[in-house]
Amino acid sequence: MKVLCIGHSCYDIIMPVEKYPVENTENRLKEQIECPGGPALNAAMLLGKWDIETYLVSVVGNDRYADIIIDSLNKSNVSTKFIIKRQDSQTTKTFVILNKENASRTLFNISAPKDERYEVNYDFTPDIILMDSEHYNLSAQAIKKFPNAIRIIDAGKLTEQTAALCKVCDYVVCSKEFAELASRERIDYANPDSLKVVMNKLSEQFPGNIIITQEEKGCLYKIEEKIKMMSGIKVNANDTTGAGDIFHGAFAYGIAKKLPLEKCLKIANIAAGVSVKTLGSSISIPDVEEVYKIYEKNR
């Protein structure tokens, strides 16, 4: 199976602090973690490391950060032949203040201008397209060109373009924020009926399979007309940066391996859970063998 990932790549600079800094004070860092990041990139790197033939379409700048990103992807067995290097721009950088006291994150982005002028000349046919909706036109082009591919979207934030892509996807794997805004309903864990209301309203808008990620709580999904909640694994979280991206990549891996839906979700939950023990996004991707060992213990 061949997977085409389309979307955001960036360079993460993570600054762990013992507690969140007070405004207008000087603070010293004991360490700094740097690595490639971004939803599509993290998912693609997981797939490549887990021996799935993977290609990434993403827009980067013309700087050393882009070179590091491309080199890291190549080392992870991800094809970079469709990476678009924008000559007049810098690569997006994300600065993360990581509060070690409670593992909360505060992000600052220096974003490169989005560029949708490009068309990609593909020389292969993907079986699966995984997109994060960052590059709408590139995603729409691929959907049109490869109508038989299984389409998965990482729907993080609700926009008109993201909603449009969700309507033509086989799997809509969305955040709690997206689900609540799209359904115009609140998820209340103390009220199970609220989960059903949100899921049913999303199903009315989007014809594909709906999965709502719930961070440490796991994920909400529907199978055989039943709405279920799958709990995440219990770990001591040190850094949740990239955990959602790793969930999406592992879910796409399960689909590529033609696993049953609930096994796909279980593997994705485990991969995301294991990742939060390590600081950094792409460097926290677990080995597939470790994930399967945990899966076998928790069957």
Rosetta blueprint (number, residue, H / E / L):
1 M L
2 K E
3 V E
4 L E
5 C E
6 I E
7 G L
8 H L
9 S L
10 C E
11 Y E
12 D E
13 I E
14 I E
15 M E
16 P E
17 V E
18 E L
19 K L
20 Y L
21 P L
22 V L
23 E L
24 N L
25 T L
26 E L
27 N L
28 R L
29 L L
30 K L
31 E L
32 Q L
33 I E
34 E E
35 C E
36 P E
37 G E
38 G L
39 P H
40 A H
41 L H
42 N H
43 A H
44 A H
45 M H
46 L H
47 L H
48 G H
49 K H
50 W L
51 D L
52 I L
53 E E
54 T E
55 Y E
56 L E
57 V E
58 S L
59 V E
60 V E
61 G L
62 N L
63 D L
64 R H
65 Y H
66 A H
67 D H
68 I H
69 I H
70 I H
71 D H
72 S H
73 L H
74 N H
75 K H
76 S L
77 N L
78 V E
79 S E
80 T L
81 K L
82 F L
83 I L
84 I E
85 K E
86 R L
87 Q L
88 D L
89 S L
90 Q L
91 T L
92 T L
93 K E
94 T E
95 F E
96 V E
97 I E
98 L E
99 N E
100 K L
101 E L
102 N L
103 A L
104 S E
105 R E
106 T E
107 L E
108 F E
109 N E
110 I E
111 S L
112 A L
113 P L
114 K L
115 D L
116 E L
117 R L
118 Y L
119 E L
120 V L
121 N L
122 Y L
123 D L
124 F L
125 T L
126 P L
127 D L
128 I E
129 I E
130 L E
131 M E
132 D L
133 S L
134 E L
135 H L
136 Y H
137 N H
138 L H
139 S H
140 A H
141 Q H
142 A H
143 I H
144 K H
145 K H
146 F L
147 P L
148 N L
149 A L
150 I E
151 R E
152 I E
153 I E
154 D E
155 A E
156 G L
157 K L
158 L L
159 T L
160 E H
161 Q H
162 T H
163 A H
164 A H
165 L H
166 C H
167 K L
168 V L
169 C L
170 D L
171 Y E
172 V E
173 V E
174 C E
175 S E
176 K H
177 E H
178 F H
179 A H
180 E H
181 L H
182 A H
183 S H
184 R L
185 E L
186 R L
187 I L
188 D L
189 Y L
190 A L
191 N L
192 P H
193 D H
194 S H
195 L H
196 K H
197 V H
198 V H
199 M H
200 N H
201 K H
202 L H
203 S H
204 E H
205 Q H
206 F L
207 P L
208 G L
209 N E
210 I E
211 I E
212 I E
213 T E
214 Q L
215 E H
216 E H
217 K H
218 G L
219 C E
220 L E
221 Y E
222 K E
223 I E
224 E L
225 E L
226 K E
227 I E
228 K E
229 M E
230 M E
231 S L
232 G L
233 I L
234 K L
235 V L
236 N L
237 A L
238 N L
239 D L
240 T L
241 T L
242 G L
243 A H
244 G H
245 D H
246 I H
247 F H
248 H H
249 G H
250 A H
251 F H
252 A H
253 Y H
254 G H
255 I H
256 A H
257 K L
258 K L
259 L L
260 P L
261 L H
262 E H
263 K H
264 C H
265 L H
266 K H
267 I H
268 A H
269 N H
270 I H
271 A H
272 A H
273 G H
274 V H
275 S H
276 V L
277 K L
278 T L
279 L L
280 G L
281 S L
282 S H
283 I H
284 S H
285 I L
286 P L
287 D L
288 V H
289 E H
290 E H
291 V H
292 Y H
293 K H
294 I H
295 Y H
296 E H
297 K H
298 N L
299 R L
